[in-house]
Amino acid sequence: MGDSPRRQVAATMAEAAQAWLELLTDQQREIARGMPPAGDASDNERRRWFYTPTDHGGLTFHQQGPAQQRAAMRLLSTGLSRAGYVTVATTIGLENILDHTEGFTARFDRERGRDPGLYYLRVFGEPGGDGLWGWRFGGHHVSLNNLVADGELISTTPCFMGADPASSELLGGAVSRPLGRVEDLARDLIGTLPGKAILSPKAPSDFVTANRTLLSDGDRVIPLVGIWRDDRFPDPVEQARLQAASDRIDAAAAYTDADHQALEYTDRPKGIAGAAMDDQQRDLLRALLGTYFGRVPDAVSPLAGYDDAALDAVHFAWAGSTEPGAPHYYRVQGPRLLIEWDNTQRNANHAHSVWRDPANDFGLDVLAEHRQRHH
């Protein structure tokens, strides 16, 4: 099979994963290990993902010593480009900024609600060899999901990165915007497109597809209170606070049934196709795709495969105001591609972005083929 780029990245991942696991105690490994990927009910935990400050499943930084944390970050880096790694590390650090913004209060039934130590890593299966294995890293505003089959990296989605605050001040009048280009390129593009690219004058409160494992025609926004590992907090007071926050977000969006229908997910893309764009617009669209596909190592990025024919089938749609600083949402959709972005909460200073492959998130399509070949 040769040393394809995907095999090289998978080998680097496997070595880093083994090195991390070997540093753990037996008790830590019980938390850090998950069932081997299978594509059936035993695989349900691997296919759960979140972007809220909830239990993402796995061993947290708090549960590790410094050398173990360093090995965990090394594994994390194998699935990211340098820019992707810097963005994720910055997002983790933003927990301290958000804690300051909220007055250093305890939230979410946790000792520290905004906590850079509550990011979780779990390895599924046995790294290396020709079997199935994968790993997941996640915490507030980060979710990375990787699957390896037959020694080759076959899936890197869902790939979520967020920023809260999306924009914050630095000394000398500088501004920190970890996802600034992810927002600005899309706004530059919508500014050149006809009005029919705007699906609604109001932005939804969050992703339309939320954190669903599988996407289906008609999917609509899930309230914030529904995007958590458990249905309810044990503390009724904290549960009431979360419900109130969720209700405030929905009220601010003020979405009617007609608004939901305009934005609901459909297999058929909405918006303006790349085929209908001029050269300048296509360049902006390609650059925007790069802010998502550039999150993973260059060797496995699909961007190089987006020739003119592929770009023709990619659609771009927007919702909300096009003015900087106002709540807004956009979607990029094409064959085996869904990208969603929203920056609506906290006075449009709270950004979410996700890259998905509806046909092969978590490697489910490849897993089905693998089972047919090997069973």
C-alpha positions in Angstrom: 0.0 0.0 0.0 3.0 2.3 0.3 3.5 5.2 2.6 0.6 7.4 1.6 0.2 10.7 3.4 -2.8 9.4 5.3 -0.8 6.4 6.4 2.1 8.6 7.5 -0.1 10.8 9.6 -1.8 7.7 11.1 1.5 6.2 12.1 2.5 9.4 13.8 -0.8 9.5 15.6 -0.4 5.8 16.7 3.1 6.4 18.1 1.9 9.5 20.1 -1.2 7.7 21.3 0.8 4.7 22.6 3.3 7.0 24.2 0.5 8.8 26.1 -1.2 5.6 27.2 2.1 4.1 28.5 2.6 7.1 30.8 -0.8 6.5 32.5 -1.5 4.4 35.5 -3.9 1.5 35.3 -6.7 3.6 36.9 -6.1 6.5 34.5 -6.2 4.1 31.5 -9.6 2.8 32.5 -10.9 6.3 31.9 -8.7 7.1 28.9 -9.5 3.9 26.9 -12.8 3.4 25.0 -14.3 0.5 23.1 -12.8 -0.2 19.7 -14.6 1.5 16.8 -17.2 -0.8 15.4 -20.1 1.1 13.8 -22.7 -0.6 15.9 -24.2 0.0 19.4 -20.9 -0.6 21.1 -19.6 2.4 19.2 -22.2 4.9 20.5 -19.9 6.6 23.0 -17.2 7.4 20.3 -19.9 9.0 18.2 -21.1 11.4 21.0 -19.6 14.9 20.6 -20.2 18.2 22.3 -19.1 21.8 22.2 -20.6 22.9 25.5 -18.8 22.9 28.9 -20.1 19.4 29.7 -18.4 16.0 30.2 -17.0 15.1 26.8 -15.8 11.7 28.0 -12.2 10.7 28.7 -9.3 11.7 30.9 -9.1 15.4 31.7 -6.0 17.5 32.1 -6.9 17.8 35.8 -6.5 14.0 36.1 -3.0 14.0 34.6 0.5 15.1 35.7 2.6 17.5 33.6 4.4 14.9 31.6 1.1 13.1 30.8 -0.4 16.5 29.8 2.5 17.1 27.5 2.1 13.7 25.8 -1.7 14.4 25.5 -0.9 17.7 23.7 1.6 15.9 21.5 -1.2 13.5 20.4 -3.5 16.4 19.8 -0.9 18.1 17.6 -0.7 15.0 15.3 -4.3 15.6 14.1 -3.8 19.3 13.5 -1.8 21.7 11.4 0.4 24.2 13.2 -2.3 26.9 12.7 -5.0 24.4 13.9 -3.0 23.5 17.0 -2.4 27.2 17.9 -6.1 27.9 17.5 -7.1 25.0 19.8 -4.5 26.0 22.4 -5.8 29.5 22.3 -9.4 28.4 22.7 -8.5 26.4 25.8 -6.8 29.5 27.2 -9.9 31.6 26.5 -11.6 29.8 29.4 -9.6 32.1 31.7 -10.8 35.2 29.8 -14.4 34.0 29.9 -14.1 33.3 33.6 -13.0 36.9 34.1 -15.9 38.1 31.9 -18.4 36.3 34.1 -16.9 37.4 37.4 -15.1 34.2 38.4 -18.3 32.5 39.4 -18.9 28.7 39.7 -21.3 27.5 37.0 -22.7 24.3 35.4 -22.6 22.3 38.6 -18.8 22.3 38.5 -16.2 23.6 40.9 -15.0 25.9 38.2 -17.4 26.4 35.3 -14.9 27.9 32.9 -12.0 25.6 33.3 -9.0 25.0 31.0 -8.3 21.8 32.9 -11.6 20.2 31.8 -10.6 19.1 28.3 -11.0 15.4 27.8 -8.9 12.9 25.8 -9.9 9.3 25.0 -8.4 6.6 22.7 -10.7 4.0 21.2 -9.2 0.6 20.4 -5.5 -0.2 20.1 -3.4 2.3 18.3 -1.3 1.1 15.4 -1.4 -2.0 13.3 -4.1 -2.8 10.7 -7.1 -2.7 13.0 -9.6 0.0 13.8 -8.8 2.7 16.3 -9.4 6.3 16.9 -9.2 9.2 19.4 -11.3 12.1 20.5 -10.4 15.3 22.2 -12.9 17.8 23.4 -14.0 20.4 25.9 -15.8 23.8 25.7 -15.5 24.9 22.1 -13.3 22.1 20.9 -14.2 18.7 19.5 -11.7 16.7 17.4 -12.6 13.2 16.2 -10.2 10.9 14.3 -10.6 7.4 13.0 -7.8 5.1 11.6 -8.5 1.9 9.7 -6.0 -0.5 8.2 -3.2 2.0 9.2 -4.7 4.9 7.3 -6.4 8.0 8.7 -9.9 7.9 7.2 -12.0 10.5 9.1 -11.2 13.8 10.9 -14.8 15.0 11.3 -16.8 16.4 13.1 -14.1 19.0 13.6 -15.3 21.9 15.8 -13.6 25.0 16.9 -15.1 28.0 18.7 -14.1 31.1 20.5 -15.7 32.9 23.5 -15.0 35.7 23.5 -14.7 35.8 19.7 -12.9 39.1 20.1 -11.0 40.4 23.1 -8.7 43.3 23.7 -4.9 43.1 23.9 -2.3 45.7 24.9 -1.6 48.6 22.6 -5.1 48.5 21.0 -4.5 45.1 19.4 -7.3 42.5 19.2 -7.3 38.8 19.7 -9.7 37.1 17.2 -8.7 33.4 16.9 -11.4 32.8 14.3 -11.3 36.2 12.7 -10.6 35.1 9.2 -13.2 32.3 9.4 -15.7 35.1 9.9 -14.3 37.9 7.7 -13.9 35.9 4.6 -17.5 34.8 4.7 -18.6 38.4 5.2 -16.5 39.5 2.3 -18.1 36.8 0.2 -21.7 37.6 1.1 -21.1 41.2 0.4 -20.5 40.3 -3.3 -23.5 37.9 -3.7 -27.1 38.5 -4.6 -29.8 38.8 -2.0 -31.1 35.3 -2.5 -27.9 34.0 -0.8 -29.5 35.3 2.5 -31.9 32.7 3.7 -33.3 34.8 6.6 -32.8 38.3 7.9 -32.5 36.8 11.4 -29.7 34.5 12.5 -30.4 31.3 14.4 -29.3 31.0 18.0 -26.8 28.2 17.2 -25.9 25.6 14.6 -28.9 24.2 12.8 -27.5 20.7 13.1 -26.2 21.2 16.6 -24.2 18.2 17.9 -26.2 15.4 16.2 -24.3 12.2 15.3 -26.3 11.8 12.1 -27.8 14.5 10.0 -31.3 14.2 8.5 -33.5 16.4 6.3 -35.5 18.8 8.4 -33.0 19.1 11.3 -33.5 22.3 13.2 -31.8 24.2 16.0 -31.7 22.4 19.3 -32.0 24.7 22.4 -28.8 25.1 24.4 -30.2 23.1 27.3 -30.3 20.0 25.0 -26.6 20.0 24.0 -25.2 18.4 27.2 -24.2 14.9 28.2 -26.9 14.5 30.8 -30.5 15.5 30.6 -30.4 17.4 33.9 -27.9 18.7 36.5 -28.3 17.1 39.9 -28.5 20.6 41.4 -32.0 21.9 40.5 -30.8 25.5 41.0 -28.0 25.1 38.4 -30.5 23.3 36.1 -32.8 26.3 36.4 -30.0 28.7 35.5 -29.1 26.7 32.4 -32.7 26.6 31.4 -33.0 30.3 31.9 -29.9 31.0 29.8 -31.2 28.7 27.1 -34.6 30.5 27.1 -32.9 33.9 26.9 -30.8 32.8 23.8 -33.9 31.5 22.1 -35.9 34.6 22.9 -33.1 36.8 21.5 -33.1 34.8 18.3 -37.0 35.2 18.1 -37.2 32.5 15.5 -40.7 31.6 14.2 -41.6 28.3 12.5 -41.2 29.9 9.1 -37.7 31.1 10.1 -36.8 27.5 11.2 -38.1 26.2 8.0 -36.0 28.6 5.9 -32.8 27.5 7.7 -33.5 23.8 8.4 -30.9 21.3 7.2 -31.7 19.6 3.9 -29.6 17.2 1.8 -30.1 19.5 -1.1 -27.8 22.6 -0.5 -29.3 26.0 -0.1 -27.8 29.3 -1.2 -25.6 30.2 -4.2 -23.5 27.5 -5.9 -19.9 28.0 -6.8 -20.9 27.5 -10.4 -22.8 30.8 -10.3 -19.9 32.8 -8.8 -17.4 34.9 -10.6 -13.6 34.4 -10.2 -13.3 36.8 -7.3 -16.2 35.1 -5.4 -14.7 31.7 -6.1 -11.4 32.8 -4.7 -13.1 33.9 -1.5 -15.0 30.7 -1.3 -11.8 28.6 -1.7 -10.1 30.8 0.9 -13.0 30.2 3.3 -12.8 26.5 2.8 -9.1 26.7 3.7 -10.0 28.0 7.1 -11.7 24.7 7.8 -9.7 22.2 5.8 -6.5 23.9 7.0 -7.2 22.7 10.5 -5.7 19.3 9.8 -2.2 18.5 8.6 -1.6 19.5 5.0 -1.1 15.8 4.1 -4.7 14.9 4.8 -6.4 18.2 4.0 -9.1 17.8 1.2 -8.5 21.4 0.0 -6.2 20.3 -2.8 -9.0 18.1 -4.2 -11.3 21.1 -4.7 -10.7 21.8 -8.3 -13.0 24.0 -10.4 -15.5 21.2 -10.9 -15.7 20.4 -7.2 -16.0 24.1 -6.3 -19.0 24.4 -8.7 -21.0 22.1 -6.4 -20.3 24.0 -3.2 -23.1 26.3 -2.0 -22.9 29.3 0.3 -25.8 30.7 2.3 -26.1 33.3 5.0 -28.6 34.4 7.7 -28.7 37.5 9.8 -27.1 40.9 9.3 -24.0 41.4 7.1 -22.8 44.2 9.3 -19.7 43.5 11.5 -20.7 43.0 15.1 -24.2 41.9 14.4 -25.6 38.3 15.0 -25.0 36.2 11.9 -24.8 32.6 10.6 -23.5 31.0 7.4 -23.5 27.5 5.9 -21.3 26.0 3.2 -22.6 22.7 1.7 -21.7 20.4 -1.1 -21.0 16.7 -1.8 -19.7 15.2 1.5 -19.4 18.6 3.0 -21.2 20.7 5.6 -19.7 23.7 7.3 -21.7 25.8 9.8 -20.7 29.0 11.5 -22.6 31.2 14.0 -21.7 34.2 16.0 -24.9 35.3 17.7 -24.7 34.8 21.5 -23.1 37.2 24.0 -23.9 40.2 21.7 -22.3 38.4 18.7 -19.1 37.8 20.5 -19.3 34.0 20.9 -18.4 32.1 17.8 -18.9 28.4 16.7 -17.5 26.7 13.6 -17.8 23.1 12.5 -16.6 21.1 9.5 -18.5 17.8 8.9 -18.7 15.1 6.3 -22.4 14.0 6.4 -21.5 10.7 4.5 -18.5 9.8 6.7 -18.5 11.6 10.1 -16.8 9.4 12.6 -15.8 7.2 9.7 -19.2 5.5 9.7 -19.3 4.9 5.9 -15.8 3.4 5.9 -16.6 1.3 9.0 -19.5 -0.3 7.1 -17.2 -1.2 4.3 -14.6 -2.5 6.7 -17.1 -4.8 8.4 -18.1 -6.2 5.0 -14.5 -7.0 4.1 -13.4 -8.5 7.4 -16.5 -10.3 8.7 
